[in-house]
Amino acid sequence: MHQPVTFEIPSIGYTIVDHGSNPSDSEKTRPTAVQTARRIALSTLAAITVIAVGCFAATGIDGFMQRRRWKANITTDMASTVAAIDTLDLQNHGNIGFKDSDISCTDTRACFLNADAGIVTTDPLNFGQRIPLHSGDIITIRHLTSTGQPTDGYVIIGESIHFRGSCIYSSQTGETSCSLRQ
């Protein structure tokens, strides 16, 4: 144990007593290399966590805004889709050449209704008009011959940029129902 040392300052009337310190106590209070490394690691982890949470939040907000923009465009896209299909049906009298419940293209991401040629194409590089359709919408298209009779026509409608779906023709009703999914 360290012996106390007394310092007297007579001019101001103070006496200072230094009791010393235990060497083992000073080692406990002094930051060690391990403690410093631990602090640096925790600070780095906290910074990475903040950055990761920010990225995830930004991605979620961007996805939400994209969905809002797509939903805002659905009405316009559907109106132009119906008009283009009506034109196709008039040009081809609804006779596209497929049979009841026939599936012409299993990969709907690559199927497009080509309004220029009036045919279904599986070539995504074809420069014909591509008909946009969106998730959650259903359209019914009547296929009639030039005399007004229902035909065995079938049209598959593929995706635009955002969503994809397919259509199935029913020869009993002479209609094609398009159920679209995301």
CYANA upper distance limits for C-alpha pairs under 8 A (distance plus 0.5 A):
  1 MET  CA     22 ASN  CA      7.78
  2 HIS  CA     19 HIS  CA      7.40
  2 HIS  CA     20 GLY  CA      6.30
  2 HIS  CA     21 SER  CA      7.54
  2 HIS  CA     22 ASN  CA      8.04
  3 GLN  CA     19 HIS  CA      6.99
  3 GLN  CA     20 GLY  CA      7.67
  4 PRO  CA     17 VAL  CA      6.97
  4 PRO  CA     18 ASP  CA      5.84
  4 PRO  CA     19 HIS  CA      4.65
  4 PRO  CA     20 GLY  CA      6.88
  5 VAL  CA     17 VAL  CA      6.16
  5 VAL  CA     18 ASP  CA      5.54
  5 VAL  CA     19 HIS  CA      6.94
  5 VAL  CA     20 GLY  CA      8.41
  6 THR  CA     15 THR  CA      7.40
  6 THR  CA     16 ILE  CA      6.21
  6 THR  CA     17 VAL  CA      4.88
  6 THR  CA     18 ASP  CA      6.73
  7 PHE  CA     15 THR  CA      6.14
  7 PHE  CA     16 ILE  CA      5.43
  7 PHE  CA     17 VAL  CA      6.66
  7 PHE  CA     18 ASP  CA      8.43
  8 GLU  CA     13 GLY  CA      8.18
  8 GLU  CA     14 TYR  CA      6.50
  8 GLU  CA     15 THR  CA      4.82
  8 GLU  CA     16 ILE  CA      6.68
  9 ILE  CA     13 GLY  CA      6.36
  9 ILE  CA     14 TYR  CA      5.64
  9 ILE  CA     15 THR  CA      6.51
 10 PRO  CA     14 TYR  CA      6.98
 10 PRO  CA     15 THR  CA      8.48
 21 SER  CA     25 ASP  CA      7.79
 21 SER  CA     26 SER  CA      8.01
 22 ASN  CA     26 SER  CA      7.31
 23 PRO  CA     27 GLU  CA      7.09
 24 SER  CA     28 LYS  CA      7.05
 25 ASP  CA     29 THR  CA      6.98
 26 SER  CA     30 ARG  CA      6.51
 31 PRO  CA     35 GLN  CA      6.53
 31 PRO  CA     36 THR  CA      7.28
 32 THR  CA     36 THR  CA      6.79
 33 ALA  CA     37 ALA  CA      6.60
 34 VAL  CA     38 ARG  CA      6.59
 35 GLN  CA     39 ARG  CA      6.69
 36 THR  CA     40 ILE  CA      6.76
 37 ALA  CA     41 ALA  CA      6.62
 38 ARG  CA     42 LEU  CA      6.66
 39 ARG  CA     43 SER  CA      6.61
 40 ILE  CA     44 THR  CA      6.60
 41 ALA  CA     45 LEU  CA      6.60
 42 LEU  CA     46 ALA  CA      6.57
 43 SER  CA     47 ALA  CA      6.72
 44 THR  CA     48 ILE  CA      6.71
 45 LEU  CA     49 THR  CA      6.59
 46 ALA  CA     50 VAL  CA      6.74
 47 ALA  CA     51 ILE  CA      6.80
 48 ILE  CA     52 ALA  CA      6.59
 49 THR  CA     53 VAL  CA      6.58
 50 VAL  CA     54 GLY  CA      6.66
 51 ILE  CA     55 CYS  CA      6.74
 52 ALA  CA     56 PHE  CA      6.73
 53 VAL  CA     57 ALA  CA      6.61
 54 GLY  CA     58 ALA  CA      6.60
 55 CYS  CA     59 THR  CA      6.65
 56 PHE  CA     60 GLY  CA      6.75
 57 ALA  CA     61 ILE  CA      6.71
 58 ALA  CA     62 ASP  CA      6.59
 59 THR  CA     63 GLY  CA      6.67
 60 GLY  CA     64 PHE  CA      6.69
 61 ILE  CA     65 MET  CA      6.73
 62 ASP  CA     66 GLN  CA      6.68
 63 GLY  CA     67 ARG  CA      6.80
 64 PHE  CA     68 ARG  CA      6.84
 65 MET  CA     69 ARG  CA      6.74
 66 GLN  CA     70 TRP  CA      6.70
 67 ARG  CA     71 LYS  CA      6.60
 68 ARG  CA     72 ALA  CA      6.68
 69 ARG  CA     73 ASN  CA      7.00
 70 TRP  CA     74 ILE  CA      6.92
 70 TRP  CA    162 HIS  CA      8.18
 71 LYS  CA     75 THR  CA      8.48
 73 ASN  CA     77 ASP  CA      6.60
 74 ILE  CA     78 MET  CA      6.41
 74 ILE  CA    133 LEU  CA      8.14
 74 ILE  CA    134 HIS  CA      6.96
 75 THR  CA     79 ALA  CA      6.75
 76 THR  CA     80 SER  CA      6.84
 77 ASP  CA     81 THR  CA      6.49
 77 ASP  CA    132 PRO  CA      6.60
 77 ASP  CA    133 LEU  CA      7.28
 78 MET  CA     82 VAL  CA      6.66
 78 MET  CA    132 PRO  CA      7.90
 78 MET  CA    133 LEU  CA      6.97
 78 MET  CA    134 HIS  CA      8.50
 79 ALA  CA     83 ALA  CA      6.80
 80 SER  CA     84 ALA  CA      6.62
 81 THR  CA     85 ILE  CA      6.66
 81 THR  CA    131 ILE  CA      6.14
 81 THR  CA    132 PRO  CA      6.91
 81 THR  CA    133 LEU  CA      7.70
 82 VAL  CA     86 ASP  CA      6.54
 82 VAL  CA    139 ILE  CA      8.48
 83 ALA  CA     87 THR  CA      6.79
 84 ALA  CA     88 LEU  CA      6.77
 84 ALA  CA    115 ALA  CA      7.31
 84 ALA  CA    131 ILE  CA      8.03
 85 ILE  CA     89 ASP  CA      6.60
 85 ILE  CA    115 ALA  CA      8.18
 85 ILE  CA    141 ILE  CA      8.31
 86 ASP  CA     90 LEU  CA      6.71
 87 THR  CA     91 GLN  CA      6.70
 88 LEU  CA     92 ASN  CA      6.51
 88 LEU  CA     93 HIS  CA      8.34
 88 LEU  CA     94 GLY  CA      7.90
 88 LEU  CA    115 ALA  CA      6.81
 88 LEU  CA    118 GLY  CA      6.19
 89 ASP  CA     93 HIS  CA      5.51
 89 ASP  CA     94 GLY  CA      4.86
 89 ASP  CA     95 ASN  CA      8.01
 89 ASP  CA    143 HIS  CA      7.16
 89 ASP  CA    144 LEU  CA      8.13
 90 LEU  CA     94 GLY  CA      7.38
 91 GLN  CA    118 GLY  CA      7.87
 92 ASN  CA     96 ILE  CA      7.28
 92 ASN  CA    118 GLY  CA      7.40
 93 HIS  CA    143 HIS  CA      7.55
 93 HIS  CA    144 LEU  CA      6.29
 93 HIS  CA    145 THR  CA      5.18
 93 HIS  CA    146 SER  CA      5.93
 94 GLY  CA    142 ARG  CA      8.17
 94 GLY  CA    143 HIS  CA      4.83
 94 GLY  CA    144 LEU  CA      5.77
 94 GLY  CA    145 THR  CA      6.60
 94 GLY  CA    151 THR  CA      7.27
 94 GLY  CA    153 GLY  CA      6.42
 95 ASN  CA    143 HIS  CA      7.65
 95 ASN  CA    144 LEU  CA      8.15
 95 ASN  CA    145 THR  CA      7.49
 95 ASN  CA    151 THR  CA      6.87
 95 ASN  CA    152 ASP  CA      7.48
 95 ASN  CA    153 GLY  CA      5.21
 95 ASN  CA    154 TYR  CA      8.07
 96 ILE  CA    118 GLY  CA      8.27
 96 ILE  CA    119 ILE  CA      7.12
 96 ILE  CA    120 VAL  CA      8.47
 96 ILE  CA    153 GLY  CA      5.64
 96 ILE  CA    154 TYR  CA      6.58
 96 ILE  CA    155 VAL  CA      7.19
 97 GLY  CA    152 ASP  CA      7.89
 97 GLY  CA    153 GLY  CA      5.97
 97 GLY  CA    154 TYR  CA      7.20
 98 PHE  CA    102 ASP  CA      6.89
 98 PHE  CA    104 SER  CA      8.10
 98 PHE  CA    152 ASP  CA      7.35
 98 PHE  CA    153 GLY  CA      5.82
 98 PHE  CA    154 TYR  CA      5.32
 98 PHE  CA    155 VAL  CA      7.84
 99 LYS  CA    152 ASP  CA      6.06
 99 LYS  CA    153 GLY  CA      6.66
 99 LYS  CA    154 TYR  CA      6.62
 99 LYS  CA    169 TYR  CA      8.25
100 ASP  CA    152 ASP  CA      6.82
100 ASP  CA    153 GLY  CA      7.98
100 ASP  CA    154 TYR  CA      7.34
100 ASP  CA    168 ILE  CA      8.02
100 ASP  CA    169 TYR  CA      6.12
100 ASP  CA    170 SER  CA      6.18
100 ASP  CA    171 SER  CA      6.37
101 SER  CA    154 TYR  CA      8.38
101 SER  CA    168 ILE  CA      6.08
101 SER  CA    169 TYR  CA      6.39
101 SER  CA    170 SER  CA      7.32
102 ASP  CA    154 TYR  CA      7.96
102 ASP  CA    168 ILE  CA      7.87
102 ASP  CA    169 TYR  CA      8.46
103 ILE  CA    156 ILE  CA      8.07
103 ILE  CA    168 ILE  CA      8.12
104 SER  CA    156 ILE  CA      7.38
105 CYS  CA    110 ALA  CA      8.43
105 CYS  CA    111 CYS  CA      6.81
105 CYS  CA    122 THR  CA      7.58
105 CYS  CA    156 ILE  CA      8.01
107 ASP  CA    111 CYS  CA      7.31
108 THR  CA    157 ILE  CA      8.30
108 THR  CA    158 GLY  CA      5.66
108 THR  CA    159 GLU  CA      7.05
108 THR  CA    164 ARG  CA      6.64
108 THR  CA    165 GLY  CA      6.82
108 THR  CA    166 SER  CA      7.27
109 ARG  CA    158 GLY  CA      6.79
109 ARG  CA    159 GLU  CA      6.21
109 ARG  CA    164 ARG  CA      6.71
110 ALA  CA    122 THR  CA      5.99
110 ALA  CA    123 ASP  CA      7.13
110 ALA  CA    124 PRO  CA      6.16
110 ALA  CA    158 GLY  CA      7.42
110 ALA  CA    159 GLU  CA      8.11
111 CYS  CA    120 VAL  CA      7.79
111 CYS  CA    121 THR  CA      6.53
111 CYS  CA    122 THR  CA      5.10
111 CYS  CA    123 ASP  CA      7.58
111 CYS  CA    124 PRO  CA      7.53
111 CYS  CA    156 ILE  CA      7.96
111 CYS  CA    157 ILE  CA      7.20
111 CYS  CA    158 GLY  CA      5.03
111 CYS  CA    159 GLU  CA      7.46
112 PHE  CA    120 VAL  CA      6.71
112 PHE  CA    121 THR  CA      6.08
112 PHE  CA    122 THR  CA      6.81
112 PHE  CA    123 ASP  CA      8.10
112 PHE  CA    124 PRO  CA      7.53
112 PHE  CA    130 ARG  CA      6.23
112 PHE  CA    131 ILE  CA      7.39
112 PHE  CA    156 ILE  CA      8.20
112 PHE  CA    157 ILE  CA      6.33
112 PHE  CA    158 GLY  CA      5.10
112 PHE  CA    159 GLU  CA      7.23
113 LEU  CA    118 GLY  CA      8.01
113 LEU  CA    119 ILE  CA      6.98
113 LEU  CA    120 VAL  CA      5.37
113 LEU  CA    121 THR  CA      6.79
113 LEU  CA    129 GLN  CA      7.80
113 LEU  CA    130 ARG  CA      6.28
113 LEU  CA    131 ILE  CA      6.58
113 LEU  CA    155 VAL  CA      8.37
113 LEU  CA    156 ILE  CA      7.57
113 LEU  CA    157 ILE  CA      6.04
113 LEU  CA    158 GLY  CA      7.16
114 ASN  CA    118 GLY  CA      6.20
114 ASN  CA    119 ILE  CA      6.06
114 ASN  CA    120 VAL  CA      6.30
114 ASN  CA    121 THR  CA      6.79
114 ASN  CA    126 ASN  CA      8.40
114 ASN  CA    128 GLY  CA      5.39
114 ASN  CA    129 GLN  CA      5.86
114 ASN  CA    130 ARG  CA      6.43
114 ASN  CA    131 ILE  CA      8.26
115 ALA  CA    119 ILE  CA      7.55
115 ALA  CA    128 GLY  CA      6.54
115 ALA  CA    129 GLN  CA      5.66
115 ALA  CA    130 ARG  CA      7.57
115 ALA  CA    131 ILE  CA      8.43
116 ASP  CA    128 GLY  CA      5.70
116 ASP  CA    129 GLN  CA      6.72
117 ALA  CA    128 GLY  CA      7.70
120 VAL  CA    155 VAL  CA      7.65
120 VAL  CA    156 ILE  CA      7.49
120 VAL  CA    157 ILE  CA      8.46
121 THR  CA    126 ASN  CA      8.10
130 ARG  CA    160 SER  CA      7.28
131 ILE  CA    157 ILE  CA      7.69
131 ILE  CA    158 GLY  CA      7.86
131 ILE  CA    159 GLU  CA      7.90
131 ILE  CA    160 SER  CA      7.00
132 PRO  CA    158 GLY  CA      8.19
132 PRO  CA    159 GLU  CA      6.56
132 PRO  CA    160 SER  CA      4.96
132 PRO  CA    161 ILE  CA      8.09
133 LEU  CA    137 ASP  CA      8.07
133 LEU  CA    157 ILE  CA      8.46
133 LEU  CA    158 GLY  CA      8.15
133 LEU  CA    159 GLU  CA      6.79
133 LEU  CA    160 SER  CA      6.95
133 LEU  CA    163 PHE  CA      7.15
133 LEU  CA    164 ARG  CA      7.41
133 LEU  CA    165 GLY  CA      8.03
133 LEU  CA    180 LEU  CA      7.92
134 HIS  CA    159 GLU  CA      8.39
134 HIS  CA    162 HIS  CA      7.69
134 HIS  CA    163 PHE  CA      5.73
134 HIS  CA    164 ARG  CA      7.33
134 HIS  CA    165 GLY  CA      8.34
134 HIS  CA    180 LEU  CA      6.96
134 HIS  CA    181 ARG  CA      7.94
134 HIS  CA    182 GLN  CA      7.99
135 SER  CA    163 PHE  CA      6.48
135 SER  CA    164 ARG  CA      7.68
135 SER  CA    165 GLY  CA      8.03
135 SER  CA    180 LEU  CA      5.49
135 SER  CA    181 ARG  CA      5.06
135 SER  CA    182 GLN  CA      5.48
136 GLY  CA    179 SER  CA      8.05
136 GLY  CA    180 LEU  CA      6.32
136 GLY  CA    181 ARG  CA      6.66
136 GLY  CA    182 GLN  CA      8.31
137 ASP  CA    178 CYS  CA      8.47
137 ASP  CA    179 SER  CA      7.31
137 ASP  CA    180 LEU  CA      6.50
138 ILE  CA    177 SER  CA      7.32
138 ILE  CA    178 CYS  CA      5.81
138 ILE  CA    179 SER  CA      5.71
138 ILE  CA    180 LEU  CA      7.07
139 ILE  CA    176 THR  CA      8.38
139 ILE  CA    177 SER  CA      6.35
139 ILE  CA    178 CYS  CA      5.84
139 ILE  CA    179 SER  CA      8.00
140 THR  CA    175 GLU  CA      6.66
140 THR  CA    176 THR  CA      5.88
140 THR  CA    177 SER  CA      5.13
140 THR  CA    178 CYS  CA      6.98
141 ILE  CA    175 GLU  CA      5.81
141 ILE  CA    176 THR  CA      5.45
141 ILE  CA    177 SER  CA      7.15
142 ARG  CA    150 PRO  CA      8.14
142 ARG  CA    174 GLY  CA      6.35
142 ARG  CA    175 GLU  CA      4.91
142 ARG  CA    176 THR  CA      6.91
143 HIS  CA    150 PRO  CA      6.15
143 HIS  CA    151 THR  CA      6.44
143 HIS  CA    152 ASP  CA      8.47
143 HIS  CA    153 GLY  CA      7.01
143 HIS  CA    174 GLY  CA      6.22
143 HIS  CA    175 GLU  CA      6.50
143 HIS  CA    176 THR  CA      8.01
144 LEU  CA    148 GLY  CA      5.60
144 LEU  CA    149 GLN  CA      5.59
144 LEU  CA    150 PRO  CA      4.91
144 LEU  CA    151 THR  CA      6.16
144 LEU  CA    174 GLY  CA      7.80
145 THR  CA    149 GLN  CA      5.68
145 THR  CA    150 PRO  CA      6.68
145 THR  CA    151 THR  CA      6.63
150 PRO  CA    171 SER  CA      7.86
150 PRO  CA    173 THR  CA      8.18
150 PRO  CA    174 GLY  CA      5.30
151 THR  CA    171 SER  CA      7.37
151 THR  CA    174 GLY  CA      6.80
152 ASP  CA    169 TYR  CA      8.27
152 ASP  CA    170 SER  CA      8.38
152 ASP  CA    171 SER  CA      6.09
152 ASP  CA    174 GLY  CA      7.86
153 GLY  CA    169 TYR  CA      7.45
153 GLY  CA    171 SER  CA      8.43
154 TYR  CA    167 CYS  CA      8.41
154 TYR  CA    168 ILE  CA      7.20
154 TYR  CA    169 TYR  CA      5.55
154 TYR  CA    176 THR  CA      7.35
155 VAL  CA    167 CYS  CA      6.89
155 VAL  CA    168 ILE  CA      7.69
155 VAL  CA    169 TYR  CA      7.61
155 VAL  CA    176 THR  CA      7.72
156 ILE  CA    166 SER  CA      5.98
156 ILE  CA    167 CYS  CA      5.48
156 ILE  CA    168 ILE  CA      7.58
157 ILE  CA    165 GLY  CA      7.31
157 ILE  CA    166 SER  CA      5.95
157 ILE  CA    167 CYS  CA      6.68
157 ILE  CA    178 CYS  CA      8.25
158 GLY  CA    164 ARG  CA      6.19
158 GLY  CA    165 GLY  CA      6.40
158 GLY  CA    166 SER  CA      6.78
159 GLU  CA    163 PHE  CA      5.88
159 GLU  CA    164 ARG  CA      4.43
159 GLU  CA    165 GLY  CA      6.89
160 SER  CA    164 ARG  CA      7.37
163 PHE  CA    180 LEU  CA      8.39
163 PHE  CA    181 ARG  CA      7.57
163 PHE  CA    182 GLN  CA      5.81
164 ARG  CA    180 LEU  CA      6.89
164 ARG  CA    181 ARG  CA      6.77
164 ARG  CA    182 GLN  CA      6.68
165 GLY  CA    178 CYS  CA      7.74
165 GLY  CA    179 SER  CA      6.78
165 GLY  CA    180 LEU  CA      4.59
165 GLY  CA    181 ARG  CA      5.97
165 GLY  CA    182 GLN  CA      8.03
166 SER  CA    178 CYS  CA      6.18
166 SER  CA    179 SER  CA      6.64
166 SER  CA    180 LEU  CA      6.73
167 CYS  CA    176 THR  CA      6.70
167 CYS  CA    177 SER  CA      5.93
167 CYS  CA    178 CYS  CA      4.41
167 CYS  CA    179 SER  CA      6.74
168 ILE  CA    176 THR  CA      5.93
168 ILE  CA    177 SER  CA      6.11
168 ILE  CA    178 CYS  CA      6.94
169 TYR  CA    174 GLY  CA      7.70
169 TYR  CA    175 GLU  CA      6.29
169 TYR  CA    176 THR  CA      4.53
169 TYR  CA    177 SER  CA      6.89
170 SER  CA    174 GLY  CA      6.24
170 SER  CA    175 GLU  CA      6.17
170 SER  CA    176 THR  CA      6.65
170 SER  CA    177 SER  CA      8.50
171 SER  CA    175 GLU  CA      7.60
